[in-house]
Amino acid sequence: MKNKLKLSVVLFASFTCSVAGLASANEVFADSSMSSGLMSVDSRAAQDLDVCLSADLSSSALSRAKHACTRSLKVSVPSYALRSKILTKRGFIQLSDGKFKRACRDFSQAIKLDANNEYAVLGQGFTAVMDADYQGAAKFFNAGMSDVKVKPLALYGRAMARELSGNVRGAYADYKAAAVLLPAWNAPQNELVRFKAG
């Protein structure tokens, strides 16, 4: 199941890779570059933010991305929503690296900064699955159902939690709903095939 979760986290990267790009990083740090006169520091901060938010969770550069996220958090970023996105991205990096408590802490802080960050809520769900708290995981996944972009992954995560807790019928229904909402996504289709074969 841990391999399945890792695959889900990697697939999640495809949903979140476009969270922010270098253009928004340059906009975030533009004001401080004018006032501080430290163009190289601000350029580095923008680069760190870009590396953090555009990191591919399936790549071998996760350590670099995690450090870039941490450095981005140390720079004074005025937007709570942006800080929440940075924490969420670092949380998924931590999760894919097997550091579940650190990931949970990042997701919790992200939610405190931006209660509407449904990706952080889903992250909490995945960390709950890894902690074998399937009921808690289902609550997080249920909370992530309101955003149409996030709903297929929330259904998939809840299906995992349901299956692990023994609710096979509920898991099948969730995998099926995720497959209907996002037919191009193979993960729920693969689970449906597995159910039919078993």
Secondary structure, DSSP 8 states (H G I E B T S, - for coil): -HHHHHHHHHHHHHHHTTS--HHHHHHHHHHHHHHH--HHHHHHHHHHHHHHHT--TTSS-HHHHHHHHHHHHHS----HHHHHHHHHHHHHHHHHTT-HHHHHHHHHHHHHH-TT-HHHHHHHHHHHHHTT-HHHHHHHHHHTTSSTTTHHHHHHHHHHHHHHTT-HHHHHHHHHHHHHH-TT-HHHHHHHHHHHH-
